[in-house]
Amino acid sequence: MANITDVKTADFDTLVLGHKGPVLVDFWAEWCGPCKALSPTLKDIAADFGDEVLIAKVDIVAEPELADRFGVSSIPALKFFRDGAEVSSMIGVQPRSKLTAALEALL
């Protein structure tokens, strides 16, 4: 079972952009109710996909540079990467089926 990785500014390029394969990055904050509502879904997806995908979380309060870099203006913001490039994004709480389909398309 894969874990969800907390990513900091210092290791974002290595962990996310350097990852071979699909990555889902959740830009969130502790005070964000919808972000908390999305968390169990992300844990389920991480368990479903195992090592096939990387699920990463970026706390925008702790890492405002990353939020600025990726134009995050509303959270939760979900960014999908493949082989170092952002390929799509979603804003707000999304159903598990929609997130799973987006990741499967990147495999």
C-alpha positions, -999 to 999 in steps of 0.1 A, spaced: 0 0 0 14 34 -10 15 62 14 6 98 7 37 119 6 39 154 22 60 175 -2 79 206 7 93 233 -16 128 220 -12 119 185 -24 91 192 -49 112 191 -80 129 158 -70 98 140 -57 71 152 -80 87 164 -112 114 137 -110 89 109 -106 85 86 -135 48 80 -140 16 97 -127 15 120 -98 -15 136 -81 -7 166 -60 -33 179 -35 -27 216 -26 -45 219 7 -46 237 41 -55 226 76 -83 251 80 -100 240 47 -131 219 53 -134 206 17 -97 196 19 -104 175 50 -134 160 32 -112 149 3 -85 133 24 -102 99 29 -108 96 -9 -71 103 -15 -61 76 10 -83 51 -8 -69 60 -42 -33 57 -28 -43 22 -15 -59 13 -49 -29 23 -70 -1 13 -47 33 21 -63 18 28 -97 12 65 -88 25 90 -63 -1 109 -43 15 140 -28 1 167 -5 13 204 -4 2 225 26 -2 259 10 3 277 44 36 260 50 47 261 13 33 294 -2 60 294 -29 46 262 -44 11 276 -44 23 307 -62 44 287 -86 15 265 -97 -11 293 -96 -32 279 -68 -59 304 -59 -86 280 -46 -83 248 -26 -84 219 -27 -65 222 -60 -56 189 -76 -28 189 -101 -19 159 -122 17 154 -134 33 128 -157 71 126 -162 78 161 -149 50 180 -166 16 192 -153 -10 176 -176 -43 186 -160 -59 200 -129 -92 201 -109 -105 224 -82 -126 214 -53 -137 180 -39 -140 155 -67 -156 121 -67 -132 91 -64 -143 78 -98 -133 111 -115 -98 111 -98 -93 74 -105 -102 79 -142 -78 108 -145 -49 87 -130 -57 57 -151 -55 78 -182 -19 87 -172 -8 51 -167 
